[in-house]
Amino acid sequence: MEVVKALEEKVSFIVEKVKALREEKANLENRVSQLEDTVRMKEREIEQLKDEKAAVKGQIEELLKELDSMELR
């Protein structure tokens, strides 16, 4: 009888451990999903900043050309 009780306790412990691990897995999967969303958002921000940088660089180059042409006169 004690053997059966010991086995029941072990099975109960294992069941609880599996439940806890499944919950932890679900939480980690949610966290991974959140982090992937954050990464995608940051990648979009980086692309926007690169575009802005290129636009500003173009404007500066145009201004420098205008300055050069003014100095030649």
KAJORA-V650011 format. One record per pair of residues at least 12 apart in sequence whose C-alpha atoms are under 6 Angstrom apart, sorted by the first residue. I is the first residue (numbers start at 1). J is the second residue. D is the distance in whole Angstrom. If there is no record, write none. Layout:
I_J_D / I_J_D
This chain:
none
